């Protein structure tokens, strides 16, 4: 009998210690945020990072996709979920003293691709070789430098060459039947770059959203001046020790608030700037607010600046430029 009572006591204690996830926000204890992170098919996402903007609090989801954050002061917050291989998601919530909140976040699938290899070249300009994943040369692959008139087509050996002045560039490499690769290239004044691109067969054509994102990228770069924008390549982001708000401040020439957001892969999805690390990105676009490129960017993403969003201003002390962050794939 004593053994049964002891076991019952252990089970009762374990049940009390286990986190409870309510079905309704009214059942969640005050100052608490609970929720679940799922993928686009509704399956729970394990080990996704869930962050509370402004509080710098984060937690990983369990195997069931659930998470819990206690001790959150009453206020309005943005909750962000992310995981490598997925598009991030976010939700705005209100935490109260008497009632916490429950939130459901959904991460979209991210199609990862083979990275192109970029190496130093003896001659200036941009050169490269395009092949498939079996290392067979691809002729007639189209190489375009976005926002510029510079293009090239690979020959029968898959080789191409573009004479470019020094600067930071975004290139796309496309071939019918293969996935288009987008990559950034930094060309110094005294040396060039070689690209070895491996294109994967395309299971589907480029979606309308992907095509619109590349089109808008062209428009933004072509419609702005170097003085009004910053284009930061993978090479630069790998070497920098600055946070993204510090990088953006150099372009904006005013202090950039850390709670600004950035459009992911051309939009419309956004994520707080503080939640992104430079080494996650292939390249970064920053457009100074008040320039023609900023207005164009807001029109092309289908929305005006909103509080806490890209293009939002924060008074005389700080500001939010228009920022586009392109993840490595």
C-alpha positions as CSV (number, residue, x, y, z in Angstrom):
1,X,0.0,0.0,0.0
2,X,2.8,2.4,0.9
3,X,4.5,1.7,-2.5
4,X,1.3,2.6,-4.3
5,X,1.0,5.8,-2.4
6,X,4.6,6.7,-3.1
7,X,4.1,6.1,-6.9
8,X,0.9,8.1,-6.8
9,X,2.8,11.0,-5.1
10,X,5.6,10.9,-7.7
11,X,3.0,11.0,-10.6
12,X,1.2,13.9,-9.0
13,X,4.5,15.9,-8.6
14,X,5.5,15.2,-12.1
15,X,2.1,16.3,-13.4
16,X,2.4,19.6,-11.4
17,X,5.9,20.2,-12.8
18,X,5.1,19.6,-16.4
19,X,4.3,22.7,-18.4
20,X,0.6,23.0,-19.3
21,X,-0.4,24.3,-22.7
22,X,-3.8,25.7,-22.7
23,X,-6.3,25.6,-25.6
24,X,-7.4,29.2,-25.1
25,X,-5.4,32.3,-24.2
26,X,-7.7,32.9,-21.2
27,X,-6.3,29.7,-19.6
28,X,-2.7,30.7,-19.9
29,X,-1.2,32.2,-16.7
30,X,-0.4,35.9,-16.7
31,X,3.1,37.0,-18.0
32,X,3.4,33.8,-20.0
33,X,3.6,33.1,-23.7
34,X,3.0,29.5,-24.8
35,X,2.5,28.1,-28.2
36,X,3.4,25.7,-30.9
37,X,5.5,25.9,-34.1
38,X,4.5,23.8,-37.1
39,X,5.6,23.5,-40.7
40,X,3.6,24.2,-43.8
41,X,2.0,20.8,-43.5
42,X,0.9,21.4,-39.9
43,X,3.5,19.0,-38.4
44,X,5.3,20.1,-35.2
45,X,8.8,21.6,-35.7
46,X,11.4,20.3,-33.2
47,X,14.3,22.6,-32.0
48,X,12.9,25.8,-33.7
49,X,14.1,29.0,-32.0
50,X,11.3,31.2,-30.7
51,X,12.3,34.7,-29.7
52,X,10.5,37.6,-28.1
53,X,11.4,40.9,-29.7
54,X,12.7,43.6,-27.4
55,X,13.1,41.2,-24.4
56,X,16.0,39.3,-26.1
57,X,14.4,36.1,-24.7
58,X,14.5,32.9,-26.7
59,X,13.7,29.2,-26.2
60,X,13.8,26.1,-28.4
61,X,10.7,24.0,-29.2
62,X,10.4,20.5,-28.0
63,X,9.8,17.4,-30.1
64,X,6.1,18.2,-30.1
65,X,6.8,21.8,-31.4
66,X,5.7,23.3,-28.1
67,X,7.4,26.2,-26.3
68,X,6.8,28.2,-23.1
69,X,8.2,31.6,-22.0
70,X,7.5,32.8,-18.5
71,X,8.1,36.0,-16.7
72,X,7.3,38.3,-19.7
73,X,6.3,41.8,-18.5
74,X,2.9,43.0,-19.6
75,X,3.2,44.7,-23.0
76,X,2.8,44.2,-26.7
77,X,5.5,42.0,-28.3
78,X,6.5,40.4,-31.6
79,X,7.2,36.7,-31.3
80,X,9.5,35.3,-34.0
81,X,10.1,31.6,-34.8
82,X,12.9,30.4,-37.1
83,X,14.9,27.3,-38.0
84,X,17.5,26.6,-40.6
85,X,15.8,25.2,-43.7
86,X,12.5,27.2,-43.1
87,X,11.1,30.6,-43.7
88,X,10.6,32.5,-40.4
89,X,7.2,33.5,-39.1
90,X,6.1,36.0,-36.5
91,X,3.1,37.1,-34.6
92,X,2.1,40.2,-32.5
93,X,0.8,39.4,-29.1
94,X,-0.4,41.2,-25.9
95,X,0.8,39.9,-22.5
96,X,-1.3,41.0,-19.5
97,X,-0.9,40.6,-15.8
98,X,-4.0,38.5,-15.4
99,X,-3.8,36.6,-18.7
100,X,-1.0,35.3,-20.8
101,X,-1.2,34.4,-24.5
102,X,-1.0,31.3,-26.7
103,X,0.3,31.6,-30.3
104,X,0.7,29.3,-33.3
105,X,3.6,30.0,-35.7
106,X,4.0,28.3,-39.1
107,X,7.4,28.0,-40.8
108,X,7.4,27.7,-44.6
109,X,9.8,25.3,-46.4
110,X,13.1,26.6,-47.7
111,X,14.6,24.9,-50.7
112,X,18.3,24.7,-50.1
113,X,20.6,24.6,-53.1
114,X,24.2,24.0,-53.9
115,X,26.4,27.1,-53.3
116,X,28.5,28.4,-56.1
117,X,32.2,28.6,-55.3
118,X,33.8,32.1,-55.6
119,X,37.6,32.3,-55.7
120,X,40.2,35.0,-56.4
121,X,41.2,35.4,-60.1
122,X,44.5,36.9,-61.4
123,X,42.7,39.0,-64.1
124,X,40.1,41.6,-63.2
125,X,36.4,41.2,-63.9
126,X,34.1,38.2,-63.4
127,X,34.8,34.8,-64.9
128,X,33.4,31.3,-64.3
129,X,32.2,27.9,-65.3
130,X,28.7,26.6,-65.2
131,X,27.9,22.9,-64.9
132,X,25.3,20.5,-63.6
133,X,25.6,18.4,-60.5
134,X,27.3,15.7,-62.5
135,X,30.0,18.2,-63.5
136,X,28.9,18.3,-67.1
137,X,29.4,21.7,-68.7
138,X,26.2,23.7,-69.4
139,X,26.3,25.8,-72.6
140,X,24.0,28.8,-73.1
141,X,23.6,29.4,-69.3
142,X,22.6,33.1,-68.8
143,X,24.6,35.1,-66.3
144,X,23.1,38.4,-65.4
145,X,24.4,41.1,-63.1
146,X,21.2,42.4,-61.5
147,X,20.4,46.1,-61.8
148,X,22.9,46.5,-64.6
149,X,23.1,45.9,-68.3
150,X,25.9,43.4,-67.9
151,X,25.2,39.8,-69.1
152,X,27.1,36.8,-70.5
153,X,26.2,33.4,-71.9
154,X,28.3,30.3,-71.2
155,X,30.1,28.6,-74.1
156,X,30.2,24.9,-74.9
157,X,32.7,24.4,-72.1
158,X,30.4,26.2,-69.7
159,X,32.7,29.2,-69.4
160,X,31.8,32.8,-69.3
161,X,33.4,36.2,-68.7
162,X,32.1,39.7,-67.8
163,X,34.3,42.7,-67.7
164,X,33.0,44.6,-64.6
165,X,34.4,47.6,-62.7
166,X,35.2,47.1,-59.0
167,X,32.2,47.0,-56.8
168,X,29.6,44.8,-55.0
169,X,27.3,42.9,-57.3
170,X,24.4,40.3,-57.3
171,X,24.5,37.8,-60.1
172,X,22.0,35.2,-61.2
173,X,22.9,32.1,-63.3
174,X,20.0,30.5,-65.1
175,X,19.5,27.7,-67.6
176,X,16.3,26.0,-68.8
177,X,15.4,23.0,-66.8
178,X,17.7,24.0,-63.8
179,X,17.2,26.0,-60.7
180,X,18.4,29.6,-60.9
181,X,21.3,30.5,-58.6
182,X,21.5,33.9,-57.0
183,X,24.8,34.9,-55.4
184,X,26.8,38.0,-54.4
185,X,30.2,38.9,-55.6
186,X,32.8,41.5,-54.4
187,X,35.2,42.8,-57.0
188,X,38.2,44.6,-55.6
189,X,40.2,47.1,-57.7
190,X,43.2,44.9,-58.1
191,X,41.8,41.4,-58.7
192,X,38.9,39.6,-60.2
193,X,36.7,36.6,-59.2
194,X,36.1,33.1,-60.5
195,X,32.7,31.4,-60.1
196,X,32.2,27.6,-60.2
197,X,28.4,27.2,-60.3
198,X,26.7,23.8,-60.1
199,X,23.0,24.0,-61.2
200,X,20.5,21.5,-59.9
201,X,17.7,20.1,-62.0
202,X,14.5,22.0,-61.4
203,X,11.6,20.0,-60.0
204,X,9.3,23.0,-60.8
205,X,9.5,26.3,-62.5
206,X,10.3,29.5,-60.6
207,X,7.2,30.6,-58.7
208,X,5.6,34.0,-59.3
209,X,6.8,35.2,-55.9
210,X,10.4,34.2,-56.7
211,X,10.2,35.8,-60.1
212,X,8.7,39.0,-58.7
213,X,11.5,39.2,-56.0
214,X,14.2,39.1,-58.6
215,X,12.4,41.6,-60.8
216,X,12.0,44.0,-57.8
217,X,15.7,43.5,-56.9
218,X,16.6,44.7,-60.4
219,X,14.4,47.7,-60.0
220,X,15.8,48.7,-56.6
221,X,19.4,48.5,-57.7
222,X,18.9,50.2,-61.0
223,X,16.7,52.9,-59.6
224,X,19.0,53.9,-56.8
225,X,22.4,55.5,-56.5
226,X,25.4,54.1,-54.6
227,X,25.1,57.0,-52.2
228,X,21.6,56.0,-51.3
229,X,22.1,52.2,-50.9
230,X,24.4,49.7,-49.4
231,X,24.9,46.3,-51.1
232,X,26.8,44.0,-48.7
233,X,28.0,40.7,-50.2
234,X,28.6,37.3,-48.6
235,X,32.4,38.0,-48.6
236,X,31.9,41.2,-46.6
237,X,29.4,39.6,-44.2
238,X,31.7,36.7,-43.5
239,X,34.5,39.1,-42.5
240,X,32.6,41.7,-40.6
241,X,32.2,41.9,-36.8
242,X,29.4,44.4,-36.9
243,X,25.7,43.6,-36.2
244,X,23.2,44.4,-38.9
245,X,21.9,47.5,-37.2
246,X,25.5,48.9,-37.2
247,X,25.9,48.0,-40.9
248,X,22.6,49.7,-41.8
249,X,23.6,52.8,-39.7
250,X,26.6,53.4,-42.1
251,X,24.2,53.7,-45.0
252,X,21.4,55.6,-43.2
253,X,23.9,58.0,-41.6
254,X,21.7,58.0,-38.5
255,X,21.4,55.5,-35.7
256,X,19.3,52.5,-36.8
257,X,17.0,51.0,-34.2
258,X,17.6,47.3,-33.4
259,X,13.9,46.6,-33.5
260,X,13.6,47.5,-37.2
261,X,12.6,44.6,-39.5
262,X,14.0,43.3,-42.8
263,X,12.3,41.8,-45.8
264,X,13.4,38.2,-46.3
265,X,14.4,37.1,-49.8
266,X,12.6,40.0,-51.4
267,X,9.5,39.9,-49.2
268,X,6.7,39.9,-48.2
269,X,7.9,38.0,-45.1
270,X,9.8,40.1,-42.5
271,X,11.9,39.4,-39.5
272,X,13.3,41.6,-36.8
273,X,16.8,42.9,-37.6
274,X,18.3,41.7,-34.3
275,X,17.2,38.1,-35.0
276,X,19.5,37.9,-38.1
277,X,23.2,37.2,-38.0
278,X,25.4,38.4,-40.9
279,X,26.8,35.0,-41.6
280,X,23.4,33.6,-42.4
281,X,23.0,35.9,-45.4
282,X,24.1,35.7,-49.0
283,X,23.8,39.4,-49.3
284,X,22.1,42.4,-47.7
285,X,20.4,45.5,-49.3
286,X,20.0,48.7,-47.3
287,X,18.2,51.7,-48.8
288,X,18.4,55.1,-47.1
289,X,14.9,56.4,-46.2
290,X,13.7,59.5,-48.1
291,X,15.3,58.4,-51.4
292,X,13.6,57.4,-54.6
293,X,14.7,53.8,-54.1
294,X,12.9,53.7,-50.7
295,X,9.6,54.8,-52.2
296,X,9.9,52.3,-55.0
297,X,10.8,49.5,-52.6
298,X,7.6,50.1,-50.5
299,X,5.4,50.2,-53.7
300,X,6.9,47.0,-55.0
301,X,6.4,45.1,-51.7
302,X,2.8,46.2,-51.8
303,X,2.7,48.2,-48.5
304,X,3.7,51.5,-46.9
305,X,6.0,51.7,-44.0
306,X,4.4,50.6,-40.7
307,X,5.4,50.9,-37.1
308,X,8.3,48.6,-36.4
309,X,8.6,47.7,-40.1
310,X,11.0,48.4,-42.9
311,X,11.0,52.1,-43.7
312,X,9.6,53.1,-40.3
313,X,11.2,56.1,-38.6
314,X,11.8,56.4,-34.9
315,X,12.0,60.1,-34.4
316,X,15.1,62.3,-34.3
317,X,17.2,59.7,-32.4
318,X,16.9,56.6,-34.6
319,X,15.3,55.4,-37.8
320,X,14.6,52.3,-39.8
321,X,15.8,52.2,-43.4
322,X,14.4,49.8,-46.0
323,X,16.3,46.5,-45.6
324,X,16.3,43.3,-47.6
325,X,18.1,40.2,-46.2
326,X,18.7,37.3,-48.6
327,X,19.5,34.0,-46.9
328,X,22.1,31.6,-48.1
329,X,20.6,28.6,-49.9
